[in-house]
Amino acid sequence: MAVAKSQVGSKAASTDGRKPAARAAKASSARTAGAKSSIAEFSRDEEFAAYREMLLIRRFEEKAGQMYGMGLIHGFCHLYIGQEAVVVGMQLAIRNGEDQVITGYRDHGHMLATGMDPKGVMAELTGRRDGYSRGKGGSMHMFSIEKQFFGGHGIVGAQVSLGTGLAFANRYRKNDRVTLTYFGDGAANQGQVYESFNMAELWKLPVIYIIENNRYAMGTSVSRSSAQTDFSKRGLSFNIPGEQVDGMDVRAVRAAGERAVEWCRTGKGPYILEMQTYRYRGHSMSDPAKYRSKDEVQKMRTEHDPIEQVRLRLIDKGWASEDDLKKVDAEVRDIVNEAADFAQNSPEPDASELWTDILK
């Protein structure tokens, strides 16, 4: 996993500023309704690493939202705030730098979790020369062959067939790699998803389809848009097994991820994981999210926040003090602020870049 080390000694305040005593009973045992998965037992170091990694994603996204409001980031910007446990837990279950990751346009968290440099990610968001796509791709199009991250795709559901193709290449080469293919509840209704399911099962491809069900797609509740709202069953007609996972608990995500990885790596074919998660912001920065109540969002923050759950476990088990965690937050904020400064000081792409990376 990307930031795998964290020093206990690390300034992070509570992620939302509330008093721990008022939340501990609920938050430490919070589960997203309907999730059926078991949880993995984390050591102290694993809890710290997960906490720091999720906090890095959240602080980065908060900064990206701020910079978007300042006009420093243009176009679309889809934030991952609230969903951090999904990608962090899955990265704990794979071989980093070998197994592949591909996702849609809500992708900044995935980039950071795979170990991509926050400076390069933020520079790309601001369209600068030092970005991962040299300022030409923006939020939706970033890649890192070194980290085995294959995007970042702006077309809804397009990454599913591409991820299936990556898995086909792995099986063909017999290299024992697994591909994580992320998409949302809205994309789950796209036709190419089921074409991919069919081919993946026919050829027993080592691909895990991770449906990040944040309940609202682009703004429509799953109950209004999906005839089958149990997305773990979407592969049944293709004989693909699936399970629902509490996507707000990094331990549950890791446990489910390890089961799915073992299934794929031993040649049994594809696997579906429905991550029941929740985004705190709208679909994109331009979405006021009026299709849900403020009380609903606050309830999720109070009872199911993925970062707060880890924070409370660290304190309850005596593995960290409030001061230790404040230091973690201070370190993370420094990394994010440095990335923001780097991005703003990076030059814009030269006009000659318009003619590079063009396939003839």
N, C-alpha and C positions, 0 to 999 in steps of 0.2 A: 504494500500500500504506500502511497506517496508520502508523506510526512510520518514515517513509521515511528519516529522517536519523539518523545516529549519529556522534558525534564519536569520532575515534580517541583517544584519551585517555580513551576511556572506560574499576570495580573488579571485573571478573567473573572469578571463579575458574573453574577447570574445573567443568563442570556436575555432576561426580560426585566430585571430589576426588582422582582418580587421577593418577599421574605421566604426562606426555605421552609420554615415551620408551617406556613399556611398551605404549602403545596405538597409536602413530602408524602403524605399518606396516599394521595391520588396519583401523583406523577410517578412515583417509584414503581407502581404496579400497573401503569396505564397500558391498555391494549386497544388497538383500533378494532372496532366492532366487526365481527365476522372472521377475523384471521384465525387460522387453525394451527399454525406452525409452532414447533417447540423452540426453545432458545438455547444458545450456546453459552457455556460458562466462560467468562472472560477473566484473565488474570489482571492484576493491577496495571501492568504495563500495557496490556491490550485495551483496557478501559481508557487509560490516558491517551493512547495513540488515537483511538476512535474519537474521543472528546476533542482533541486538538484538530483532527482532520475535519470533523464536522463543523467546528467553530471557524476554521479557516474558510470553508465554503460559505458559511453564513456571513461572515464579515466581508468577504470579497463581494458577495452579491449585494449586500447593503451598500457598499461603496460604489458598485456598478450602478445601482439605482440612483444614488446621489449624483453621480457623474452624468447619468442620462438626464436628470432634471436640470443640470447645469448646461446642457447642450453639448457636452463633450463626447457623448455616445449618440450616434444617429441611427435611424432606421428602427428595426424591431429589437427588443431586448426582453427575453423571457427568463425570469429569475427562478432559482431553485430553492428559495427559502421555505423551509418546512419539510423538504423531501431528502434532507442530507443523509439520513440513515440508510437509504436504499443503496446508493452508489458506494458509500464507505463500507457497508457490510459486505457487499458483493466483491469489492476489491480484496477483502480479507480472505475470500474463498478461492481466489484464482492465483495463478502464477504471474506476477506482475512483470511486464516486459516481454512475455511470451503469449499468454492468452490475449485475445483481441476484444476491443470494446468499440461499439458503434451505437449512435443514438440520434435523436432528432434535434430540434432547435433549442430545447431547454438543456443546454449542454455544458455550461461553465463548470458546474459541480463535477461532472464526469471528467473533464479535463484536469481539474485540480487533483481529483482522487487518483488518477493514473500517474500523477507525478509531474505533469506539465508545469512549467515555470509560471507563477502568477504574473510576472512582469510581461512575458510574451503574450499571455492570454489578455491582459488588460490593454496592452499595446494594440492588439488586433481589434478589440472592442472599439477602440478609439480611432481605428483606421490608420495606424502608424506603420512606418517602415519596419520597425523591429517586432511586429506582431508575427504570430505563427504562420500566417498566410501573406506576410509582407504588406498588411493593411488592405488587402483586396477582398477578403472574405467576410470580415466583420464577425458579429456574434454567432451567425449560423454555420460558418464554414471554417473550421480549424482542424488540423490534422497533426499527428506526430507519429511517424513510423517508429522512432526510437521507443516511444511509450506504448506502441501498438494501439493507438487511438485513431480511428478511421472516420471521425466526424460525428457530429455536427452536420445535419441536413435539413434544409428549409422546406422540402416537399413532404407533406404529411404521409407517413408510412413508407416513404421511399427507402429508408435505411433497413427495413425488414428484409427486403429481397437482397440488398447488398450484403447484409450480415449473413444471410443464408449462403451467398456466394463465397464469402470468406470461409465459412464452415466447410463448404464443398472443397475449396482449395486445401484446407487442412486434412480432410479425409483422403483426398487424392495423393497428397504428399506424405501421408502417414506420419505426421509430426507430433501427434498427441496433444494438439492445442484445442482449446475450447473458445468459442466466440460468444460474447455477451451482446445480445441485440435488444436494446431498450426501445420501447415506444409507449405511448400513452393510451388511456381508455378511449379517446376519440379516434386515434389511428387504428385501434383494434377492429374497427368496422370497415376498414379499407380492403378492397378486393385482393391486392397483391399480398396481403398478410396470409390469406388462406391458400393462395398459390404456393407461397413459400412453405407453409406448414406441410402441404401435400408432398412437395419435393423433399423436404427435410426428413420426413418420416420414411418415404420410399427409399431414400439413399442412406438412412441412418446417420444423418449429419450431426456433428458435435456442436450444436447450437442451443443456447438457453435464451428463450424468448421471455424478456422481463417486461411485463406490462405495468407501468407506473400509473396506477389508478388513483388519480387525485380528485376524482368524483365529478369534475366539471368540464373536462376537455377544453374547448375554446370558450365555454360559457354556458353549456347546456348540461344539466344534471344527467348522470348515467341512467336514471330511472325514466327519463324522457327520451333518451336517444338509443338505448340498447335493449333489445328484447331479452337477451341473456346477460344479466348483470353480474353473474359469477364468471369472471373472465378466466379463471383457472380451468374452466370447462370448455373453453373455446377450441381446444385441440382434440376433443373426444372423438369427433367423426373421422379424425386422421390417426387415432390410436396414440396420441401424444399425451403423456401424463402431465398433470399440473397440480398446483396447490396454491392456496391463499396464504399470504404472509403478512404479519403485522409490520408494515413498512415504516413504522415510526419507532421501532425497537431494533437497534443495530445488531443485537444478539440474535434475534429471530431471523433477521436477514442473513446473517452469516451462516446460521445453522441450515437454513433452506438452501442457500447458495452452495454449501458443501455437498449436500445431497444431490443437487442438480448437476454439479460439476462431476461428481463421481459417476453418475448415470451416463453423462455424455462421454467422459474420458474412457469408460470401459466399453464403448462401442454400441450402446443401446439406443442411440439416436437422440432426437431433440427433447427438450423439457420446457414446460411453461411455468413461470412464477408470476402470480399476480401480487404485486406489492401494493397493499392498501395504505395509501399515504395521503398527504394533504398539503396543498400549497397555500401559504398565507397571503401572498399577493395575487393579483389578477393574472389572467393568461399571459399578458405581456404588460409592459409599463404603460401602455395606452388603455388598459382595461380597468374600469373603476370597480368591477366585480359586484355590481348591484344585484346579481342573481342569487346572492346568499346574504344571510344576516351577519351583522357584526358580532352578535352573541355566539353564533356558530364558530366563527373564526377564533374568538376569544376562548371558547371552551376547548378547542383543539390546542391552542397555545398553553392553556392552563393545565390540562390533563394529559396531553399526549406529546408534548414537545420532545423530539428525539435527543436534543442536546441536553435539555434539562434532566431527562431521565438518567443519563450517564453522570451528569454532575452530582445529582443527589445520591447515586450509588457510591460514587467516590467518597463523598462526605460521610454517608451512613456507615460505610465499612471502615472508616478511619484511614483510608488510603490517601486522603488529601484534605487540606484545610481550605477555608475560604481564601486566605492569602495566596496559597499555592495556585489556586485556579484563577485568581486575579492576575497572577504573573503570566499564566498561559495566554489569557486574553490580551494582555499587553504585548506579548511577543507576536501574537497573530495580527493584531492591529498594526504593529510596526511593519510586518511583511506586506500587508495590504496597502498601507500608506506609501510604502516604498514602491510598490507596483504601480500605484496611481501616479506618483511623481515621475516615475520612469516613462509611463505611457504619455504623459503630457509633454515631456521633454524630448520624446522621440520624434524625428522629422517625419513629415508626410511622404508617401511614396513618390518616387520620381515618375514623371509622365511616361518614361520608357517602359515602366512596369505594365502598361496597358498591353504591350505586345509580348509579354512573357507568359509561360505556362499555357500556351494555346496549342491544342492538338490539331494537326492538319490532316 
